[in-house]
C-alpha cells in the first residue's frame, strides 16, 4: 500500500499534499502506519499484518530495514528500496510483498531507455519469499555504472521464471 501511494504521489505531485510514513527506531519492528496529508483532513491508515521477515544481509553487512508488513500472496507484487538513491556501490534493502509463497526471487538492476527498452540488465542475487510472499534482502548497486546516472534505473524482483515481477526506481547518482 505504501509503495502504491508513494508512486501515485510522486507521479501526480499529489495536488498540494504530501505523504509521510512513520520510521521505526533502530532495532525495533517496522510500524505499518502511513499518514497522508492533503488539503482537508489528515488520514492515517494502519495495516495489521504478520511480523516482517528478517533482512537477508550481504556478507559483512548489518540489516538496515524490513519488509513491508501485511503481505497477501494474491496482492499485486510491490517493492520498496531503502535507500532508493545513491552512487554505484550503495547498499540498499529491497523489500517485497505479493510474491508467491516460498518462491525463489531473483533481484536485478535494470537500466531502461525510451519506450522501456532495456539497455542493461544485471542480476544481483537470489532470495526466497516467506510463507506470506514477502522478502527483504540487502543488495549492492553495481559500482561500474556511473555512465548510466542520467538514465531510468530500477531494482527488479522476479519470482522464478514466471511473469510475477515488480520494479522500483533506484535513482543512480553521478
Beta strands, then each sheet from edge to edge (+ up, - down):
strand 1: 18-21
strand 2: 33-37
strand 3: 43-46
strand 4: 78-82
strand 5: 85-86
strand 6: 91-97
strand 7: 104-112
strand 8: 118-128
strand 9: 135-140
strand 10: 152-159
strand 11: 165-169
strand 12: 171-172
sheet 1: 1+ 2- 3+
sheet 2: 4+ 6- 9+
sheet 3: 5+ 12+
sheet 4: 8+ 7- 10+ 11-
end
